[in-house]
Amino acid sequence: GGIGRDLFRAVQSWVGHWPGGLGVATIISCAIFAAISGSSVATAATIGTVAIKEMTDRGYHRPFVLGLMAAGGTLGILIPPSIPMIVYGVITEESIINLFLAGIGPGLFLAALFIGFCFVYARFGKGYEATAKATWKERKDATLLAIPTVILAAIVIGGIYAGWFTPTESAGIGFAVSLIIVYGMRRMTWLKLKEAVNDSMKTTVTIFLIIAGAKLFGKAITLYRIPFEISEAITANISQPGIFIVMVCVVLLIMGFFLESLSMLLIMMPVLYPSLAVLGIDPIWFGVLFVVMIECALITPPVGLNLFVIQAVAQAPIAEVIRGVWPFIVIMLGTVLLLWFWPDLALYIPYKL
C-alpha cells in the first residue's frame, strides 16, 4: 500500500539535507519500519525499493548503498517486535516481553552507529549530490502521509507492552490495521490483496516447515541426550563465560555461511541453553547477543539472506552487495563486544525501568 514509501519520504524531508542525509533517512526508516514488521527481509525489501534508487540517482557509491540497505534491514529482527526473539522465547520459555525490551537499547545503538557511518561516508566520500532542504510545507505534507505508518507501529508496540494482545497476536492486529489504513487511503485493490495474501502464505508455510523440521530435529537430539552431553562437555571443559561466548560467536558466524537465521536459532538453542545457567549467563542478555549474531549472519557472504534480497530489489551483481557490507559486519561485531563489556545496554530497560 505504499506505507514504506511514505515513511521514507517523510524522514527524508527532515534529514535529507544532512551530510549523507539519504543514508541517514534510510536507517531511520528501517528502524521505524522494524517496529511494524519484525522481519529483516520485509524491512530490507520495503525500504530498499524506495531508498536504493533515490540514493543511486543522487550519485551515492553503489556498494555503499547496497551494503547500507542490507545492514539497515537487519534492524527488523532486533528492534521489537522481532520474529527471532519470539521463537527464542518459545524455545527457552523466557519472557518475550523482556526480550523485546532488551532489544530496544542495542537496536537503537546499532542504528546510531550505522548513521554515524553515513556521516563518515559523507565526510570522505566523493561525487554524491546533496539533497535540497525541504520547505516546511513539504515536511508537513510528507509527515501527514506517514502518520498512519507511525500509528500502526504505535498500536503494535504499545498493544504488546500494555498487555492488550500477545506478541504472536500482534501480527494479526498489525495486518488488520494496515489493511484498514491502505483501504482508507484507497491504495488497495483486490489484485494487490490477492498477491499480498499469496506472498504471506508462501512465507508462513516456509517458516512453518523450518520450525517443524527443527522441532523434529530437536526432539531427536533430545532423545539421544545430545544437548545434555554437549552441555556437560562444555561445562567440564569451559569454565569461563567469555570463552563460551567467543565459541558461540565463531560457530554462529560459520553457520551463517550456510544456514538461514531461524534454522540457526532452532538448531542451536536446544544445545546451548542448558549451559547458560551453569555458566551464570543471563538468558535474556544471551538472546539479544544471539539475535545480533543472527543479524551479522544475514549479511555475511556467501549466502546471507539479506544479500540476495537486496540483489533482487536493486537488480545488482551479488559481488557489489558483498563489497558494501563489510564495514557493517565490523560494526555489528563491535556491538557484540560492547554487549559483553556493557550488559546494561540490553538489560537496563527490562530489569531497571
Secondary structure, 3 states (H helix, E strand, C coil): CCHHHHHHHHHHHHHCCCCCHHHHHHHHHHHHHHHHHCCHHHHHHHHHHHHHHHHHHCCCCHHHHHHHHHHHHHHHHCCCCCHHHHHHHHHHCCCHHHHHHHHHHHHHHHHHHHHHHHHHHHHHCCCCCCCCCCCHHHHHHHHHHHHHHHHHHHHHHHHHHHCCCCHHHHHHHHHHHHHHHHHHCCCCCHHHHHHHHHHHHHHHHHHHHHHHHHHHHHHHHHHCCHHHHHHHHHHHHCCCHHHHHHHHHHHHHHHHCCCCHHHHHHHHHHHHHHHHHHHCCCHHHHHHHHHHHHHHHHCCCCCCHHHHHHHHHHCCCHHHHHHHHHHHHHHHHHHHHHHHHCCHHHHHHHHHC
